[in-house]
Amino acid sequence: MEHTFYRTVTFTRPANTTAYTALDVVGATAAALAFPATSGIGSPFIIKSLDVQINQATAAATVFRLHLYSVTPGSALGDNAAFDLPAGDQPYYLGYADTASAVDLGVINFATSAVLNKGVMVAESASIFGYLQCITGFTPESGITGTVTIYCEGN
């Protein structure tokens, strides 16, 4: 029997307004996001959709891409680093999921994906990790927070 669940990660980016260029990593100083383990039966699951919320009043009209890993990436990319998938990270790379362009909703910017149906081959009860990447770049406000939520379905 399938059931649905979600995993949410909140981050605080550094206290600066350094612009992100296309394909930069967005997040905390240590930008890898750790999606917590859930209590489950240990089967693979499907990511059905993805939401990204950036808590700033200035428009951040970009598409976001979430790169997923089965372990914390050894590359240790930080906020505003150019995304890369070095050889040491490749065995743990699970693929990526994109959002639509972020929408300015006043004090937040919100981006969501279409239905993804992205299969993830780690146990539902295991943590997964990711880097959030901006595809077109934007200028952030200082020290803002963000939230990334993945909605999942498993057996």
C-alpha positions in Angstrom: 0.0 0.0 0.0 1.4 3.4 -1.0 1.6 6.3 1.4 2.7 9.9 1.1 5.2 11.8 3.2 7.4 14.9 2.9 10.8 16.1 4.0 11.6 19.7 4.6 14.9 21.5 5.1 15.3 25.2 6.2 18.5 27.1 5.6 19.9 30.6 6.4 22.2 32.0 3.7 25.2 34.2 4.7 24.8 37.8 5.7 25.7 39.3 2.3 24.0 40.5 -0.9 26.5 38.9 -3.3 24.6 38.2 -6.5 24.2 34.6 -7.7 25.2 34.0 -11.2 23.6 31.3 -13.4 24.1 27.8 -12.0 25.4 28.8 -8.5 24.6 26.9 -5.3 22.1 28.6 -3.0 22.1 27.9 0.7 24.0 28.2 4.0 27.8 28.6 4.2 27.9 24.7 4.1 25.3 24.5 1.4 24.5 20.7 1.4 20.9 20.3 2.5 20.2 17.3 4.7 16.6 16.0 4.3 15.9 14.0 7.5 15.1 10.4 7.6 11.5 9.3 8.0 10.2 6.3 9.8 9.2 4.0 7.1 9.5 0.4 5.9 12.9 1.0 4.1 11.7 0.8 0.5 12.7 3.1 -2.4 10.3 6.0 -3.0 9.2 8.5 -5.6 9.6 12.3 -5.3 6.2 13.6 -6.6 6.9 17.3 -6.4 9.3 20.0 -5.0 8.7 23.4 -3.4 11.3 26.1 -2.8 10.5 29.2 -0.7 13.0 32.1 -0.5 12.0 34.6 2.3 12.8 37.9 0.6 10.7 40.7 -0.6 12.9 41.4 -3.7 11.9 39.3 -6.8 14.1 36.2 -7.3 12.8 35.2 -10.7 14.8 32.1 -11.3 14.3 28.4 -11.8 15.7 26.2 -9.0 17.3 22.8 -9.4 17.7 20.4 -6.5 20.5 17.9 -7.0 20.1 14.8 -4.8 22.6 12.5 -3.2 22.5 9.3 -1.0 25.2 10.7 1.3 26.6 14.1 2.2 28.5 15.2 -0.9 32.2 15.2 -0.4 32.6 18.3 -2.6 31.3 20.4 0.2 30.2 23.3 -2.0 29.2 26.4 -0.2 26.7 29.2 -0.9 27.4 31.0 -4.2 29.8 28.4 -5.5 29.5 27.2 -9.0 27.8 23.8 -9.0 30.0 20.9 -10.0 29.6 17.1 -9.9 33.2 15.9 -9.3 34.2 12.2 -9.6 34.1 11.7 -5.8 30.4 12.7 -5.7 29.2 10.8 -8.7 28.7 7.3 -7.1 26.2 9.0 -4.7 24.4 11.2 -7.2 20.6 10.5 -7.5 19.8 13.0 -10.2 17.9 16.3 -10.0 14.5 17.9 -10.0 13.6 21.4 -11.4 11.0 23.9 -10.3 9.1 26.4 -12.5 10.2 30.1 -12.2 9.9 31.5 -8.8 6.9 33.8 -8.3 7.2 37.0 -6.2 4.4 36.8 -3.5 5.3 39.9 -1.6 7.6 39.0 1.3 8.5 35.6 -0.2 9.4 34.1 -3.5 7.9 30.6 -4.2 8.8 28.1 -6.8 7.1 24.7 -7.3 7.6 21.8 -9.7 5.2 20.0 -11.9 4.5 16.4 -11.0 8.0 14.8 -11.1 7.7 11.1 -10.5 11.4 11.0 -9.8 12.4 7.6 -8.5 14.9 7.7 -5.6 16.9 4.5 -4.8 17.6 5.0 -1.2 15.6 3.6 1.7 12.7 5.7 2.7 14.0 5.5 6.3 17.4 7.0 5.2 18.4 10.6 5.0 19.0 12.1 1.6 21.1 15.2 0.7 21.0 17.9 -1.9 22.4 21.1 -3.3 19.9 23.8 -4.3 21.0 25.6 -7.5 19.7 28.7 -9.2 19.5 28.3 -12.9 19.3 32.0 -14.0 20.8 33.8 -11.1 19.4 36.5 -8.8 20.5 39.1 -6.1 19.6 37.9 -2.6 18.9 39.9 0.5 21.3 39.5 3.4 20.9 36.6 5.7 17.6 35.4 4.3 16.1 32.0 5.0 14.8 29.5 2.6 12.9 26.2 2.7 13.0 23.3 0.4 10.3 20.6 0.7 10.1 17.4 -1.3 6.8 15.5 -1.4 7.2 11.7 -1.7 5.3 8.5 -2.2 6.4 5.0 -1.2 5.2 1.5 -0.6 
